[in-house]
Every structure is written in C-alpha cells, then in structure tokens.
Amino acid sequence: MNPSKFQGPALSDAQWAQVQALTDALDGEQLSWLSGFLAGVVHGRKPGQGLLAAASPVAAHPAAAAVPAASASGQSRRMTVLFGTETGNSAAVARTLAERLGERGFDVQLADMADFKPKQLGEAQDLLIVASTYGDGDPPQPAVSFFEFLEGRKAPRLEGSRYAVLALGDSTYEQFCAAGRRLDERLAGLGAESLLPRVDCDVDYEDAASNWIDALLEKLGPDADAGQAQPVSGPAQYDGPGPAAPAGSHDKRNPFRARVLENIVLTGRGSSKEVRHVELSLEGSGLRHEPGDALGLLPRNDPALVQALLDQAGVPRDAAVALKGRDLAIGQALTAELDIVNVTPRFLEQWARLAESEQLKDLSQPANAHERAAFSHTHHIIDVMRKYPVKGVDAAALIAALRPLQPRLYSIASSAAALPGEVHLTIAKVDYELFGEPRQGVMSGFVAGHGRPDAEIPVYVQPSLHFRLPADDAPILMIGAGTGVAPYRAFLQEREARGAAGRSWLFFGERRFRTDFLYQTEWQGWLKDGVLDRMDVAFSRDAAHGAEKTYVWHRLQERGYEVYDWLEQGAHVYVCGDAAQMAPDVHRTLAEIVVRHGGRDIDDAHAYLRDMQQAHRYQRDVY
C-alpha cells in the first residue's frame, strides 16, 4: 500500500504507521464498526482530546452537552416530527420545527398522528412531538387512534429512541396539557430517552414554542450533514388533508379587515336561541378557502366590561401601558388585545398577591387543580376583582397576568366556487347569566351588537386538517346539530357548482321545527334539484309532553340498514357539532349499526370505524 496515496496532508508518517498497524489487525466487521465510531465522535472531539474521551458519555456535563445526531454507523438519525392537532396550532409549530431541522441538514419526516402507522413507531429513532389537548384532558380527535395504540398492549419497546414533547393547552381547564403529559409519561415508560423536559404551553403559546425549538436544536447539536439543507419528507407542502400555510398573505397576526355584507337572524320568533347568518366580503384579500375550512375572527371586548374592570381597579382609561413592545392606553389594550373574561392560574396568582388573599393563594397551589378549575369556570375576572377588591391597582400590574385575546374559529358555511369573493358564517349568540348579571360570548356578542353592514371584522382563513370533501363520485353522509350544519351548506354548494355525481345524505338536529330549522328552504331546494339525495331531521323539543326527545342519533338508528349499506358502498361520514354529547352518541350509534347490520361484535365494529378514520372516510369537526 502506498501511504502517500491515502494518508493525505492531515497524517504524519508516524500517525499513518499507527493507523496501518491497527487496520491490519482488524477483520472486516471490526473495520466497519471503527468507521462508524470515528464518524460518530469526530463532531464532539476537542483539539488534543483522545477519541475515547471524546466518545465518553461523561466527557461533559449532561445538561450542557449537545446530543450527537449521528448514529454509531455514522449515518444521521432520522428526526420524526409528529403533531396531534384539532385546529392547526400544533401542526403549524411542528412544521416550523421540521423546516428548521431541515435547514440544518437533519433527515426529517413530518407526520400527522392521524396518518402515522403503528409499525412506524417501532422504527422511529428520534420522536419530536407537538400535541394539543382537546377540551379537559382529551387528545385531539384525529389523534385518538394514535393514543390508543401508544397506550395499548401492542405498543413496541422504544429503547434506543429519543423524544421530546411540546404540549399545547388551555390553563383554564383542570387537565391542562394532559394529552402532552400522557405522551411524555408513556414514551418514558416504553424506554425512550428524553431529550428535553416537556414544556406545557397556554393559549398564547408562540414564544414558549419558539424557545422550545431553540433549546431542542441546541441540544441536538450539529448534524452529520450540517450546512447541507435537507428536504422535509411528509406533508411539508399541503395540497390535501393536513396543515396548510394560511392562504393569502393574511393570518391571525395580520388579519384582513372584512366588510360585513349581511347579518341576519336565522332563528324564528319565539326561539330559545339566536343564530345569525353573517356574510363577509373577502374582495382584495387574496384569501382562499375550501369546504371544511374555518374562518378565524378577532374579537373586541364589550366596552361596558372594559369600563367595569377599570372602575373596579381604580385605573384611568388613558393610563399608559407597554404591551408587546408597544406603548398604548390601557383602555385600548383591554378592548382589543387582552382576554378580560377567563380566570387563569396566572391571573389568580397575580390577584392573590395584590389582594393579599389566602383563599386565592390556596386555589393557586398545584394540589388544588380541581377546585381551581371549578372556581375558574364559575367566575369571570370581573367577579374575582369584585369578590377580592383592590383599589388603586397599578395599570401595569393589572394587565401583567392577562392572556392575549384569542381568535374564534367558525366553520365556513359557503363555497368559494359558488360565491367567489365572499364567505358566510353561521354563528349562535351565547347568552347566559352569572351572579345575577346577563353575560354573553365575546365574539358572538360582538357580531350581534356591532356586526352591522359595512362594519369591518378582522379575519383570516384557518385551513382544515381533517374535514375535507372526497372525490366527486363518492357518497357523503353528513351528520350535524345546530350550527354544526354550517360546513354541509358549503359542501352542497361546492358539489352543485362542480356538478358532482356522488350521492349525499344529511341528518340534521335542532330544538324546534318552526323556529330552528336552519337554512330550511335551501335544503329543500337541493332535495328538489337532486344535489341532496336524502335528509332526515330531528327536533328534540317538538316531542309530545312526556315523550322521549328525538335526536340525530335516533334517526341514524331508524335508518340503520340504509346507513350501513352506504358505509359498505364507500360513503364518507362527517360529524359536526357538540363534542360533549352529540359526537359521542353518534359514534356509539354508528358502532351499534355496524354490529347489528354488519354481523360483527362490538370490538370489530370499533375497529371498522377506526379503519374508516385512518382512510379519512370518517371525519369529525366537534367543539
């Protein structure tokens, strides 16, 4: 062997002799191992440091050391970025993480938990997870199957895998970030190694998520291919179901001021609720939307409530405060920037200090999460301020523990193909009483009171992740209650505009036929024209005195044979409405239909529905 041909300028003659002596003494398998060993330690070696010292896990303090991204073979470990999401927030954070990893040369796969196959879990090397919690502790609906597998007996051992979890949630719930906590605990229980402690984020998650990504990238250190940007595999560009970048140049940080075209009450005189049909102009916005998408509306707080808070705290409306690097009057901040309704743990801690209240201090303790959640759900911020009064509060102290005012998402009730340049919404006004005072929903109250024609409302499009129309020839079975019927109006407008041949069947439920049959004449028109093939309705409060109330799942039971026939013929099922009662009852009824008319036992029936979910043939949009 000619040393000059192989040793290069980096090796002296003595070093080359040592290398040659070592390699001559090793067999092929040992040489292969040594090649990977050398590649794996070269990134961490300091000048003058021995190779074994560089490779030692105790060469540096574990908390400060970067974790090599190369395996023993010298190949880059694959980073699997998983997200579980209901509204798209976790998907957006996961996409940002995947893109930043790709820019640094990592081999990255981006995947939705709804589409992640069980066998892939055992093959994962590094799992970087962003997961939202739905409601009070549940996983997002599309991710339920993933959670069931991971927490079940068939989940694989994960020794040799590493993971990190970012949890998104709402601190007003007792089970704050419970879905992320479950993932963290289960992955550790399966033997995976934690890269970073879990971070739990409230609804204002952006800064915490950004810091978590930065910390994770620092922990991972340089990749074997650092400096060579790598493409992200998986749904990095979204043409179908999955997270999409906001259409157009407007998002929740830069909303479009949409002009109100129409704002009418849909429910009839004597109805127990007020439901509005709102039409907005998107002309000049560049915003695009598809059936199944939602529109984000940025609310403004009730001026009377803003003044009540200021009066209770003894703070003048024009007192200057700093918010997100801007100086503005506190009246403006409380009106358009901050949540002044929901009692969060952060607010309780702050007000406990200001009011010097032992009761509030006790509620703020982690051990009292149940009592704190019950208190928060029965009190607004103004109620706490009145119950534990503090006069002469500093303006900065008043806003210090208030969360940013969050957008509200509403299913779009129109098709851009049928009605270009505008978007329709179906909004139920939320009215109730608390401590003897009438209260209303922040956004629905704003729309009802201030959404007059030509008024402007800041909006953006929130693309749907798991609520999409199938091919034009596929049958669709739509199940909705109340305002949950909104996306189905968009579905039928779209199918009519495209001349779709697929059959359609609508199950609709509300309180009373005479006052609450939303969009009645439109459904009847589509039935007449053949755009809608079948429609079954249930009006729960039209039942005779003493008779059992009828809901949409009762209609499903009555039509069970035909429903199962549609399922067997490839129908796509959609459920939109209340998550607490309607959606679980519909799911249970569908399983019973599969048992009764499909000749399966209940376990097989649930597996049948899970398979439909995996194939995107069973989609839910619940709230």
N, C-alpha and C positions, 0 to 999 in steps of 0.2 A: 504494500500500500504506500502510495506517495503522500507523505504528510502535507507537503505544500499545496496539494490539490484540495485538501479537505479542511485543514486546520484554520484557514483564514487569518486575518490580522489580529484577531482577539486572543489567540492562544500562543503562548511561548512554546519553545521546543520541549521544556520540562513538563508544561501542562499537557501538551499533546501526548507525551510519553505516558503520563498518568492515565489519560483518557483511553489510549490504546490498550494499556495493560488491563484496565478494568473491563473494557468491552470484549477483549479476548477471553476473559474468564467467565463471561455470561452466556447463557443459552438464548434462544430466540424469544421465549416468553419473558425472561428477565429483562432483556433489552427493550421489549415493548413496554413493560412496566416502568423502566427507568426513563424512557422517553416521555411518558405522561407525567411522571414525578417531577422531572426537570421543568416541564412546561407549566405545571401547576404551582411551583414555588417561585418561579423567576420574578413574578409581579411583586411579591412581598419581601424580597431579599434586599437588604441594605448593603452598601459597599463594605467589604471586609467581613461580612457576616457569613458563616458557614451555611451550606444548603440545609443541613438538618435543623439548625437553629431557625432558619427562615421558615421551614416547614412545620416547626413545633407549634402546637395549639397554645402553648403558654409563653410564646416568644413576646407577646404584647398583652396588655390588659384586655380581657374580652370586651369590656364595654367600649373601648376605644378602637378596637381593631376592625378593619374592613373585612367582610366575609368574601373570600375569593369566589368569583363567579365561574371559575373553571373547574371541571371535574378532574379526577385522577388521570383520566385518559388525555387530558389537555384540551378536550372539547368543551365549548361553552355550554353551561347548563341552560336548559330552556326555562324561560320565565312564563308561567301561565297566569295571566291576569283574568280573574273571574269576577263577575259582578252579578248581584241579585237586586233587582230594582222593580219598583211599581210605577214611578212617574218619570224616571230617566236620570235622576240626580246621580245615583251610583254609577250608572253607565257613563255619564259624562266624566266623572272623576277617573274611572277605570280607563277610559280612552286616553285621557291626558297622561296617566301613568304609563300606559303602553307606548304612547308616542315618545315620551321622554326616554324610556328604556331603549327603544329602537334607535333613537338619535345617538345613544352612547354605545351602540354596537351589540346590544344584547339580542339574543334569539327570543322573540316574544310571540306568544299566542294570546289573543284577546278572545274571551268567550263569555257568553251569557249562561248563567246557571240553568236556564230553561232548556238550553241546547247541549249542555255538557253531558256526554255519555258516561255512565258509571265506570266502564272499563278504563276511561281516560284518567280517572282519579288515581289508580294504582300506578300509572305511568308518569304522573306529574313529578317533576323534580323540585321546582320552586312554585308554590301557590301564593299569589298575591291577590288578596280578596278585598273587594269593596262591597259591603252588603247593607241594605236598608232594612229597617224594621217597619213592618206594616201594622198600624193600629197599636194595640197594647201588648206587644211582645211577639207577634207572629212574623214569620218570614214573608217576603213579597209573594203574592200569589203565583207568579210564573216560576218561582224558585222552590216551591213546596216539594216537588218530586226529588230535587237535589238534596234537600234537607232530610227527607225521609230515607233516602239511600245512605247518606253520610252517617246518620244516627242509627241506622239499622244494623242487623247482624251481618249483612253481606259486605259491609264497608271493609276495604283492604287495610292492612297494616301499612303505616307510612314512614317507617324508619328509613332514614336516608333522604327524606323530603324535608324541605324547609317551607315556612309560611309566614305571612304577616296579614293582619286583618285591620281594616279601617271600617268602623261601624257608624252608620248614619241613623239618626232617630230624632225623637221629639221629647225633650226633657219634661214636658207636662204629663207624660204617661209614666205610670209606675214601673213598667217593664222597659225602661229607657235602653235602647240599643240592644235589646235582648237577642235579636237574631244574630248580630255580630258576636255577642258573647257566647252564644251556643256554638258557633263555628270555631271560635278560638279554643274553647274547652274541649270540643270533640277532636279537633286536629291534634292537640297536645295529647289527648288520651289515646290516639291511634299511633303515637310515637313520632310525630313530626316535630322538627326543631323550630322554635320561634325565632324569627329574625329580629323582630321588634315587639315591644309590648303593644297590645291592642290600644287604639285610640278611639274614643267614643265622641261623636260629633253631634251637636244640636242642629236645629234647622238652619242656622247660619254657619254652615259647615265649610265654606270656601277656604278661609285662612287655615283652619286646622287641617284640612285635607292637603293643602299645598305644603304645609310644614311636614306632614307625614310622608309625602312623596319625597321631599328633600332629604329627610332623615333616612328613608329607605335606600335612596340612591347612594348616599354617603356610606351606609352600612355595606352595601353590595360592593363598593369599590369599583376599580376599573375592570371592564370585561376583557376577555382574551382578544376581542376584536375592537377594542376601544378606538374611537376615531373613525371607524367604518360604520356608518349608519346602516341599519338593517330594516327591511320592511316588516310591518306588523302583520302576522297571519291572523286569519279570522275576520270578523266583521269590522275591519277598520274603516271601510267605506260602505255606507249603508244604503242599499237600494231596495231593501225589503224589511221584514221584521228585524228589529234590533235598534240600538241607539243611533240617532242621526244628529248631525250637527244642525243647529237651528236653521230653518230655511230662510234665505234672505240675509240681510245684514243686521236684523234686529233680534235681540234676545232679551232675557229679563234684566240684564244690565243696561241695555239700550233698547227699550221698547218703542214700538210705533204708536203714535197717538191716533187711534182710530176714531173716526167720526160716527156718532150714533145716527143710524138711518131710521130705525123704528124701535119702539119699546112698548109692547102691548101686553096686557094681562090675558093669558090663555084660559085660566080657570073662570068658570061662570059665577054669577052672583049666588051667594049662599055657600060657596065652597069653604072648607075649613082651612084652605091654604091658598097662597098667592103664587102662581107660577107665571113667569114672564117669558115672552119670546122677544129676543133682542137681536137686531140686525146692525152690523157694523161695516163700515167701508174700509177696505184694505187698499184702495187705489193709491198707487205710488209707493207702496211699502216694499215691494219685492218679496213679500211673504208668500210662501206656498204651503198648501195643506192638502192632506189626503183623508179620505173617510177613515175614521177611527182616531184621528189626531185630536189633541186638546188645544184650547186657547188659554194662555196664561193672562190673567187680568191683574194689574197692580192697583190695589185699593187705596182709598184715603179714609182715615178715621173720621168718625162723626164729630163735627165741630163742637157740639154740645158736650160730648165726652171729654174732648181735649180741654175745654174750659173748666170742666168739673175737676179734672186732675190738677190743673194749675191752681185753681182756687183752694183745693184741699191741701196742697203743698205750700201755698203762700208764695208762689213763684210768678213774677210778672211775665206776660206773654212774649215780650220783646227781649227777655234775658238772653244773652249770647251764650251759645254752647259750641263746642268743637265736636264734629261727627265725621269720621272717615276723612280726616284731613281738611274738612271744610268748616268755616265759621258761619253759623246761621242762628236765627232766633229759635228759641225752644218751642214756640208755638208752631213754627213750620216743621221742626223735627218731629214733634208729636203727631202732627197731622198726616204727614206723607212718608215718614221714614221709619218710625218705630212702632212695635207692637205694644199697644197700651191696654190690651184686654187679658191675655193669657198669663196666669201666675206660674212662673217657672221657678225651679230651685234657686237659680241665680238671683232672681228678684227677692225671694223670701229671705235669703241670707243677707242681702243688702238692706232690706226694710227691717229685719230683726235688729241689725246694728243701729240703724237710725232711730228706731222706736224703742230700743233697749228692751225688747220683748223676749222673755224667757220662753213663752209658748211658741213663738215663731222660730226661735233658736232650736228648740226641741224638734219642731217639724223639719228643720233643715238637716237633721242628722241622717246619715245613710241608713241607719237601722229603722227609721220611720218612713220608709218609702211609701208604704201602703196608705198610711194616714195622710202623708203629704199629697199623694195623688188624689185622694178623696177630697181634701181641702181645696186643691187647685181646680178641680172640676166643678166645685160649687161656689167658687169665689172668682170675681174679676179683680184686676189690680185696684180699681177704684174702691171695691169693697174692703180690701185689705187696708188701704190707706184710711178709710173711714173707721174701721174697727180698731186700728192701732195708729191714731193720729200723730203726726209730726208736723209742727208748724215751722215755717222759715227754712225749708229744705233748700240746700244749695242746688242750683239748676244742674250743674254737672253731676252731682250725686243722684239727682232724680232720674237721669237718663242712663246712668252708668250700668245698670243691670237689666236694661230693656233690650230685647232682641230686635233685629231688623224686621220690619213689616214684610210678610211673605206674600208672594203672588198666590192667587187662587186659580185652580185649573178647572175648566169646564169642557166637557165633550162637545166637539163641533157638530152642529145639527144641520149642516148643509154641505153640498158638494161643489168644489170649485169648477168641475166640469159643467155643472148645471147653472151655477151662479158665480161666474168669474168676477173677481174684484170685491167680493163681499163675503162675510162669514156670519152665520146665525148661531145663537146660543139659546138654551132652554134653562132658565135659572129660577129655582124655587127660593122665595124670600124666607129667611129664617127669622121667626118671631117667637119670643118666649118671655117669661117673667122671672126675675131674680131679686130677692129681697124687696119684693113689693113694687119693683120698677120694671117697666117694659124694656126689653133688650132686643137687639137684632144682630144678624150676622154682619160682619164688617163689609164684605164685598156685596152680598145680596142687598143689604140695606142701602149701600151707596148707589147701586144700579137702580133700585126702586125710587130713591129720592132725588138722584141727580143725573140719571142717565136719559135726559130729555133729548129729542132730536137735535142734532148739530153739536151736542156736548162731545167732549173728547175723553177717551179712556185709553190709558197706556196698555198695550197688548203685545204678545209675542206668540209664536206657534211652538207648542211642545209636541214633537213627533211621537207617535205611538210606538211602543215597543212590542206589544203582543195583542194588538186588536186591529187586524187587517182583513180586508176582503180577499177571498180566494179567486181563482180563475173564473172567468165569466160564465162558464158552463157548470160550475159546481153549485149544488144546492146549499142554501143557508137557512139556519133555524135560529131566529133571534128571540131572546127572552129578556124582557125588561119591565121594570116597575117604576112608576113616577117619571121623573126626569131622566131615568135610565133609558128611556126610549129615544133620546136625542141622537145618538150615533146611528140608529137604524133609519132615521129620516135621511141622513147623509148617505147611508148605504143604498137606499132605494133611489134617491136622486141620481147617484152615480151609475147604478145599473140601468136606469132608464136612459140616461144620457149616452151610455155606451152600447145600448141595445143588447145587454147581456141576456143569455138564454137560460141561465141557471134558475131553478125554482127557488122561491122564498116563502117562509112561513114565520109569522110574527105572533108571539104571545105577549100580551100587554096587560098589566095590572095597575089599578088605581083605586081610589076610595069610592067615588060615585060616578055612575054613567052620565048623569045630567050635567054635572058641574066640572068633572075632572077628566074627561075623555080627550087627552091632549092630541091635537092635530087630527081630529076625527075625520074631517072631510077629506084630508089628504090621503089617509089610509084607504078610505072608501073609493077615492078616485083611482088609486093604484090597483085596488082589487078589481075594479071595473075594467081597467086597461090591461090587466094581466101582468103588471110589474110585480105585484104581490099576489101569490097564489092562494094563501090561506091566512086567516087571522083568527085567533082565539083571545077573548078578553075575560078579565075577572075584576069585578068591582066589589071590594070587601064589605063596604058599608051599605050596600043595597040589599043585603040578606034580610029576610023577614025577621021580625023580633024573636029572639031566642034561637034562631037557626045558626048553624055554623058558618063562619065567614069563609068566603072563597078567595083564594089567592092564585097566582100564576102556576104554582106547582100542582095545584089541584087540577087545573086544565091540562097540564102535562100528563098527570096520572090518567085522566079520562081519555086522552089521545095516545096512550102508551104504545099500542100496537103500531100505529102510524109513525109515531116518533122513532121507534126502534127501526122500522123499515127505512126511514130517512137516514138514520145513522149508518145502517148497513150499506146504503147506496152512496156513502161518502159525504154526507152532509157535514158542513162546518157549523158548530154550535157556538153561539155568543150569549154571554150573560152580562147584563149591565144593571147595576142598582145597588141596593143596600148590602153591605158586607156582613153585617151582624146577623141578619135573619134570612133575607131573601136568597142570597147566593148559597149559603149552606143548605137551605131547604131545597133549592133547585138541584144542587149537586146530589143530595141524598135521593131525590126523586128520580133523577137520571139513572143512578145506580140501581134503584129498585126496578125501573123499566127494563134495564139490561138483564137483571135476574129473571124477571117474570116472562119477558118475551124473547130472551136470548138463551134461556136454558142454562144459565151459569149460576155459580154460587156467588156470594157477596164479595169474596176476595177477588174472584175472577172479574167481577163487574167493575170493581175499583181499578184493577189492572187495565181493563178495557178503556176506561176513561183516562187513565194515565197515558196510555198509548196514544189516545186522541190528542192529549195535551202536548206530548212530545212531537207529534206530527203537525202541530198548530191547527188542529181541527176542533179544539175546544178552548176557547179564549174567553177570559173574563176581565171586565173593567168595573171594579167594585169600589165603594167608598164608604 
